[in-house]
Amino acid sequence: MAYLQLVRAKNLFIVAITQYLLQFLVVYPYHLESGSQPVLDSFHFSLLVLVTVLVAAGGYIINDLKDIEIDKINKPETRVIGKKISEIKAKWLYWASINSGALISIYMAFWVERPLWFLLFPIAVFMLWSYSVYFKKSYLVGNIIVSFFAAGVAGIVLFPEVFSIAFTEINQKTVFLIGIFLGYIFFAFSSTMMREIVKDIEDLEGDKIEGAKTFPIVEGVKKSKILAGVWGGILVVGLSLFLWILFNQGHNLPLFFGFFLVLIPILISIFKIYKSQVVSDFHQVSQIIKVIMLAGLCFLIFIVKVNF
């Protein structure tokens, strides 16, 4: 159980489910209607998901390894390394994850006959390592890196298909395919940025002791609330435009779901950000945003169902 807690098993499950939904509810139906074949068959796509999960797991582990001291302040009850798992075992698990992912990535790159694609793996690993060592407690850079990786969970699914799509006729289904991915990438990036700022406010005291230079430390809590609210506002605008399109097309079920289970909770989270005063308040907001991210994934399913 402690090992699952260390690698954030619930988050890894969400990563895997997100990629499978995108592949089997968006990419596969697109190829079925186009009379073409996806670049990755089911087995090799599962390997892609496994690599993504291994990279993410390694990122969580190295993050906790670098935060051993600060977590004694910010997470005294929930920390894993040093309390439930030794530092040595955590390091071994990190290298096992990274090396396994590297071997699978090499195989995948040569299987699709694009060896240079392997470079995506060390770049991802290096960026997560850099985030944990240098950028996590920096002024917004760490937040942006995490948000890019959240968006990349969807982006990496589309990546193998880009080259085949480039040589097909652009039609309504092609536009829908690209639009779904770009829309979800936008949603994942924006919601993660919003949550990252809130989490930095939550961890303010511990970060100060470590000499961090996060946005809340440099600019203060008030401006941090505004920034988190701005990202929430960006989500509201983007989602509202999409809901308007669904309304004009007469898709009532996804419209209902998106309005009440995604848009309204975003507005509630923005309101709660401005009302929050203590650590427990910001933690609650962080959890609400996490639920919103899950609701956004479910919303994706409704959208796809009315188009394929």
N, C-alpha and C positions, 0 to 999 in steps of 0.2 A: 504493500500500500504506500509506503514511504517513497519508493522509486517512482510510482505513478504520480505521486504528488510532486516530486522533483521535476519531472518532465511535463507537468501540467497536462495529464492524460485527457482531461475533458476538452482542453483547448485543441489538442492534437486530433481528437475525434472530430471536432467541428471543422478543422482544416481539411481532413480527409473527406468528410461528408460534403463540404462545399465543393471540392474538386470533382467528386463523383456526380453530384447533381448537375454541375455545369457540363460535364462530359456527356452524361447519358440523357439529360433532359434538353440540352441545347445543341451540342456539337453532333452527337449521333443522329438525332432527327433531321438536322440540317443536311447531313451527308445522305441520309435515306431519301429525302425529297429531291436532292440534287443528283442522285444516281452515282455518287462517288463514294470513296472509302476514306475513313479517318486515317491520319498518319499513324496513330498508335492504336493497335488492337487492344482488347480488354486486358490481356496479361501485361503488356508493356505500359499501358496507362496505369495499371496498378503499381508497377515499379516506379513510375513517375510520382505517384502519390506517396509511396513509401519513402522516396528520396526527400520529398518536401517535408514529410513528418520527421525524418531523421535530422534534417537541417534545423527544423524548428526545435526539436528536442535538444539538440546540441546547443542551440541559442539560449534556451531556458537554463540549461545546466551551467554554461559558462557565465551567464548573468548572475546566478546565485553564488557561484564560486568567487566572483569579483565583489559580491555584496555581503560577504560573510559578516563583516563587522557592522556595516550599516543596518543589516537586517536584525541584528540584536537590539537595535533601537526602534526601527520602524515595524518589524514583525517578530516581536519576542516570543509569541505563542505559536505562530504558524511556520516559522522558518524550519527548513529541513536539514540542510548541511550543518554539521556540528551538533545537531540535536537528535536527528533520527538516522542520518547517514553520515559516515565519516568523509572528510575532505578527499582522502585518497580514493575511496570507492567512487565518489562523484567524478573525479578526474578520469578514472578508468572508464566510466560509463560515457563520459564526453567523447573520449577518443574512440571508443567502440562505435558510437553513433556516427561520428565524422568519417572514420575509415570505411565503415559499411556503406555509407552514402556515396563515398568517392568511388568505390568499386562498382556499384550499381550504375553510377553516372557514366563511368567510362564505357561500360557495356552498352548502355542506352545510346550514347553518342555514336558509337561505331555501328550499332544496329540500324539506326536511321541514316547511316552513311554521312554524318555531319560531325566529324571528330571535334571541331572547334566548339560545338555546343557544350562540351564538357566544362569549358571555362566558366559557365554559369555557376557551377557548383562551388569551386574555390572562391569565386567572387562573393557569393552569398554567405559562405562560411566566414570569410574575412570581414565582411561588413558587419555581421552579427558579433564577431569577436571585437572589432573596433568599437562597435556601439557599447559593449559591456565594459571595455577598458578605458576608452577615451570620451565617448560622446553621450553616454547615458545621462550624465549629470551636467551636460553642457547646455548652452542657450539655444533651445529649440532643435538643434541638429539631431539629437537622439530621438526626439519625438517624430521628426520627419522620416528618419531611417525606419523606425518601427511601423509607421504608417505606410511607407512604400512596400515593406514586406507583407503587411496585411493585404494591400492591393495586389501584390505579386502572387498571392495564393490563387487568385482568379486569373491573373495575367499569364502565368506559366502554363495554364491549361490551353489557352488560345495560341500560345507561342508556336507549338509544332504545326498548327494548322495554317499559320499566316502564309507560308510559302505556297501551299496548295490553293488557298483562297485567292491569292494574287493572280492565279492563272485560270480562274473561273469567271464566268460572266456575272457581273454585278446585278443582282435582282433584289426583290423585296426581302427574301429570306436571308440573303447575305448581309443586307443592311441590318436586319433584325439581329442576326448572330453577333455582328460587331457591336451593335448598339447595346445589347444585353451585357456584353463583357465590359464595355466602356462604362456603362451605367453602374454596374456592380463594383468596378474598380474605383469609380468616383465615390460611391457610397462607403466602401471599405476604408478608403484613405481618409475621408472627412470624419467619419464616426470614430476612427482610431485616433486621429489628431485631437478631437474633442475629449475623448477619454484619457488620452495621455496627459493633457494639460490638467485635468481634474485629478488624476493620480499624483501628479507632481505637487499639487496643492496639498493633497492628503499626506504626502511624505515630506512636507516642508521642513519640519523640525529635525528629523534625522538627516536630511540632506544638508542642512546648515552645518551640522556637526562635522560632516565629512568634507566640508568646504566646496560643495557643489555650486554650480552657477546656472541652475535651472531658471526657467522664465519666472516662476513665482518668487524665487529668491532675489533675482535681479530687479524685476519690475513691481513686485508686490502682489498680494492676493487680489486686490481690486481689479487691476489690469488683467490678471490671469483669468478671473471670472469673465471679463469682457471678451478675452480672446477665445475662451471655451465657448462662450455664447455665440460668437461670430461664426465659429465652425458649425455650431448647431444651426445657426441661421442659414448657412450655405446648404446644409442638408435639407432644411425646410423648403428653400427655394427650388432646389433641384428636384426634390420629391414632389412638390406641388405641381411643377411643370409636367412631370410624368403622369401624375394622377389626372391632370387636365386632359392629357392625350387619351388616357383610358376612358374618361368620361365621354369624350367626343366619339369614341369608338363603341360606346355602349357596353363596355366590359364591367358590369356592376360588381361581380364577386371580388375580383382583384382590387377594384376601386375601394370597396368596403373594407377589405383587409388592410390595404395600404394606408387608408385614412385613419382607421381606429387603432390599428395595432403597430403602426410604424410612425406616422406623422404626429398623432396626438402624444404618444410617449416622448417623442423628441421635444415637443413643445413643453411638456411637463418637466423634462430633464433640464431644459434651459431655465425654466422658472425656478427649479430647485437649486440650480447653480448659484443664482443671485441671492437666494434665501439662505444658503448654507453658511454656517459660521464655524463649526467645530469639525474635527477629523471624521467623526462618525457620519456627519452630514455628507461630506464629500465622498466617503466610501460608499454610501447609499446611492449617490448619483452615479458613481463609477459602475456599480452593479446594474443600475437601470440602463445605462448606455450599452452594457454588455448584452442585456436582454434585447435591446433595440437592434443590435447587430444580428442576433439570431432571428428576430422577426423579419429583418431585411432579407435574410436568406430564404425564409418561408415565403415571403412576398415574391421572390424570384420564381418560385415554383408555380405560383398562381399565374404570373405573367406568361411563363412558357406554355402553360396548359391552354391558354386561349390563342396561342399563335401556331402551335404545332399539333 
